[in-house]
Amino acid sequence: MKIFETIEELLPELDLAKKMISPYFYILRLDELNYAKRIESFPHYKRFFEISFYEENKNKIQIGHTTFQGIKDTLTFTSPMQSLSIHRVERPIGYIIFFSPKFFTPAKHQYNFQYDFPFFKLSSYPYYKISKEEQVFIKQILEVIHREHKNNEAHCLEIIQSYLTILLNYVKRILKGESGNVKLKRYEEITSKFEEMILKETVSYQSISDYASQLNITPIYLSECVKRATGLTAKKVLMNYQVLRAKSLLVQTNLPVEEIAHQMGFEEATNFIKFFKNNQGITPLAFRKLP
């Protein structure tokens, strides 16, 4: 699947003008998309975040291995290197925001950002239904951000940063019942860095010992930190990310299992099939055929 390193790279694919107030931010109203181009399916990864608000959307969407269709009054969240594809059949109503944590002042780190806003974690559900009252408030914020982005007047950057922060914290409140930032404890920081390194992998994955070595700690200490932060062993966390990636490739591409095995870093497809079945109880092909 295609990987978009920057927001600017994505805009031509969507047939959008490159008018940007920052290389780390873009907002569009969905009626601005050129549906005459009719991109029937657009599986891809991005190196930045996406948050979408749909008043109505009849299109089929896959985020990771989660599929949904016919949604209303809904927020969806896509994180860096989380696969996304959309089967477009009708123009939806709403907004999409693309942004990088570097857009904020001071710039945030991707993984601290995901900790502050856990609805962006890969393990979180990628879409949420919101109430009519919540929809009204969120839509007002998005309208202001869109207007400021379009007009590009004095101090628009700072205004958009502020409104985006309000939006993210409001979403955090209604979805999790939490507010404010929590300082990472030592074991949480190590776990966050461990997950960061896993997500940066583009082909093969390393051993727990290798990850621990890069963190300048022992494998035992890494496992202790991960276990305390997640309740899972470091090996299980690594395997969960591998399975998430494998599922995404299986449902969002038509690549043969042998090619997916290669992209996952397995030298032999049989080893990948065994790995997947041990974790999911079914073969990759059987998973691909699930309704």
C-alpha positions in Angstrom: 0.0 0.0 0.0 1.1 3.6 -0.6 2.7 5.5 2.3 2.2 9.3 2.4 5.1 10.8 4.3 3.6 14.3 4.4 0.2 16.0 4.2 1.4 17.8 1.1 1.9 14.4 -0.7 -1.6 13.4 0.1 -3.4 16.4 -1.3 -2.9 15.8 -5.0 -4.2 12.3 -4.6 -7.4 13.8 -3.2 -7.4 16.4 -6.0 -7.1 19.2 -3.5 -5.3 22.5 -3.8 -2.0 22.8 -1.9 -3.0 26.0 0.0 -1.6 25.2 3.5 -0.9 27.5 6.4 1.5 24.9 7.8 3.1 21.7 6.4 1.7 20.0 9.5 -2.0 20.8 9.2 -4.9 20.7 6.7 -8.6 20.8 7.0 -11.2 20.1 4.3 -14.9 20.1 4.1 -16.0 16.8 2.5 -18.0 18.6 -0.2 -14.7 20.0 -1.4 -13.6 16.5 -2.6 -13.8 15.9 -6.3 -16.0 12.9 -6.5 -15.9 13.0 -10.3 -12.5 11.5 -9.9 -14.2 8.5 -8.2 -11.4 6.9 -6.3 -13.2 3.6 -5.7 -10.8 2.2 -3.2 -7.8 4.0 -1.7 -5.8 1.8 0.7 -2.9 3.7 2.2 -0.8 4.5 5.2 0.0 8.0 6.5 2.8 9.4 8.7 0.3 11.8 10.3 -3.0 11.8 12.2 -6.5 12.1 10.8 -9.7 12.9 12.5 -13.0 12.9 10.6 -16.4 14.1 11.5 -19.3 12.7 9.6 -22.8 14.1 9.8 -23.6 11.4 7.2 -21.5 8.9 5.3 -22.8 6.0 3.2 -19.3 4.9 2.1 -17.6 1.7 3.2 -14.6 2.5 5.4 -11.8 0.3 6.7 -9.5 1.5 9.4 -7.0 -1.2 10.2 -9.1 -4.3 10.1 -12.3 -2.6 11.3 -14.9 -2.1 8.7 -18.0 0.1 9.0 -20.6 1.7 6.7 -23.6 3.9 6.8 -22.6 6.0 9.8 -24.1 9.3 11.0 -23.0 11.8 13.7 -19.7 9.9 14.0 -16.0 10.7 14.7 -13.3 8.5 13.2 -9.6 8.4 14.1 -6.6 7.2 12.1 -3.1 7.2 13.5 0.3 7.2 11.7 0.9 4.0 9.9 -2.6 2.7 10.5 -4.1 1.5 7.2 -7.1 3.2 5.8 -9.3 2.6 2.7 -12.6 4.0 1.5 -14.9 2.6 -1.0 -16.6 5.8 -2.3 -20.2 5.5 -3.5 -21.6 8.9 -2.4 -20.3 12.2 -1.2 -20.4 12.3 2.6 -21.2 15.4 4.8 -18.6 16.6 7.3 -15.0 17.5 7.8 -11.5 15.9 7.8 -8.5 17.2 9.6 -4.9 16.0 8.9 -2.3 17.0 11.3 1.1 16.2 12.8 2.0 16.7 16.5 4.7 19.0 15.1 1.8 21.5 14.4 1.5 22.3 18.1 3.7 24.8 20.0 5.8 23.4 21.5 5.9 20.5 19.2 4.6 17.2 20.6 6.0 13.7 20.1 3.7 11.3 18.3 3.7 8.7 21.1 3.3 11.2 23.9 0.4 12.6 21.9 -1.2 9.2 21.6 -0.8 8.8 25.4 -2.5 12.2 26.0 -5.3 11.3 23.5 -5.8 7.5 23.8 -8.5 7.4 21.2 -5.7 7.6 18.7 -4.0 4.4 20.0 -4.0 1.5 17.6 -5.7 -0.7 20.2 -8.7 1.8 20.5 -11.9 1.5 18.5 -11.5 3.7 15.4 -15.0 5.4 15.4 -17.4 6.7 17.9 -21.1 7.8 17.7 -21.7 11.2 19.3 -24.9 12.8 20.6 -26.7 15.7 18.9 -25.5 18.1 21.5 -21.9 17.0 21.1 -22.3 17.2 17.3 -23.4 20.8 17.5 -20.3 21.8 19.6 -17.9 19.9 17.5 -19.3 21.2 14.2 -19.0 24.8 15.5 -15.3 24.2 16.3 -14.6 22.7 12.9 -16.4 25.5 11.1 -14.2 28.1 12.9 -11.0 26.1 12.1 -12.0 25.7 8.4 -12.8 29.4 8.1 -9.5 30.4 9.7 -7.6 28.0 7.4 -9.4 29.2 4.3 -9.0 33.0 5.0 -5.4 32.7 6.2 -5.6 36.0 8.1 -3.3 37.4 10.8 -2.7 34.9 13.7 -4.8 32.2 12.1 -2.1 29.6 12.9 -2.3 30.3 16.6 -6.1 30.4 16.5 -6.3 27.0 14.7 -3.8 25.5 17.2 -6.0 26.7 20.1 -9.2 25.4 18.6 -7.7 22.1 17.6 -6.5 21.7 21.2 -10.0 22.4 22.4 -11.5 19.9 20.0 -9.1 17.1 21.0 -9.6 17.7 24.7 -13.4 17.9 24.3 -13.3 14.6 22.4 -11.2 13.1 25.2 -13.7 14.2 27.7 -16.8 12.7 25.9 -15.1 9.5 25.0 -13.0 8.7 28.1 -14.2 10.9 30.9 -10.7 12.2 31.4 -9.1 15.7 31.3 -5.7 17.2 31.5 -2.3 15.7 30.7 -0.7 13.0 32.8 3.1 13.0 33.2 4.5 9.7 32.1 6.0 7.6 34.8 9.3 5.8 34.0 7.8 2.5 33.1 5.1 4.2 31.0 7.8 6.2 29.2 9.8 3.0 28.4 6.7 1.3 27.2 5.8 4.2 25.0 9.3 4.3 23.4 9.1 0.5 22.9 5.8 0.9 21.0 7.3 3.8 19.1 10.1 1.6 17.8 7.7 -1.2 16.9 5.6 1.2 14.8 8.6 2.6 13.0 9.4 -0.9 11.6 8.7 -0.9 7.9 9.7 -4.5 7.1 10.9 -7.0 9.7 10.6 -6.8 13.5 13.4 -7.2 16.0 13.8 -9.3 19.1 12.9 -8.1 22.5 16.6 -8.1 23.3 17.3 -5.9 20.4 14.6 -3.3 21.4 15.9 -3.4 25.0 19.4 -2.8 23.8 18.3 0.3 21.9 16.7 1.6 25.0 19.8 0.9 27.1 18.0 -1.4 29.4 17.9 -5.2 30.0 15.2 -7.4 28.3 14.0 -8.3 31.8 13.5 -4.6 32.8 11.8 -3.9 29.5 9.4 -6.8 30.1 8.7 -5.6 33.6 7.9 -2.0 32.4 5.6 -3.2 29.6 3.8 -5.6 31.9 3.2 -2.9 34.5 1.9 -0.4 31.9 -0.2 -2.7 29.7 -0.8 -5.9 31.7 0.9 -7.8 28.8 4.4 -9.1 28.2 6.7 -7.2 25.9 6.6 -10.2 23.5 2.7 -10.2 23.5 2.6 -6.4 22.8 5.0 -6.9 19.9 3.0 -9.8 18.5 -0.3 -7.8 18.8 1.2 -5.0 16.6 2.4 -7.6 14.1 -1.1 -9.2 14.0 -2.7 -5.7 13.6 -0.5 -5.0 10.6 -1.1 -8.5 9.1 -4.8 -8.1 9.4 -4.7 -4.7 7.8 -2.8 -6.1 4.8 -5.1 -9.0 4.5 -8.3 -7.0 4.4 -7.2 -3.9 2.6 -5.1 -5.4 -0.2 -5.3 -8.3 -2.6 -1.7 -9.2 -2.1 -1.0 -12.9 -2.0 -0.1 -14.3 1.4 3.4 -14.9 0.3 3.9 -11.2 -0.4 2.3 -10.2 2.9 4.7 -12.6 4.7 7.6 -10.9 2.9 6.4 -7.5 3.9 6.0 -8.6 7.5 9.6 -9.8 7.5 9.1 -13.5 7.3 11.5 -15.4 5.0 9.0 -18.2 4.5 5.3 -17.9 4.0 4.8 -21.0 6.1 6.3 -19.3 9.1 3.9 -16.4 8.7 0.9 -18.7 8.4 2.0 -20.5 11.5 2.5 -17.3 13.4 -0.9 -15.9 12.3 -2.8 -19.1 13.1 -1.1 -19.5 16.5 -2.3 -16.0 17.4 -5.7 -15.9 15.7 -6.8 -19.5 15.6 -7.3 -19.4 11.8 -5.1 -19.1 8.7 -4.5 -15.8 7.0 -6.6 -16.9 4.0 -9.5 -18.0 6.3 -9.3 -14.6 8.0 -9.4 -12.8 4.6 -12.6 -14.7 3.7 -14.5 -13.7 6.9 -17.6 -11.6 6.3 
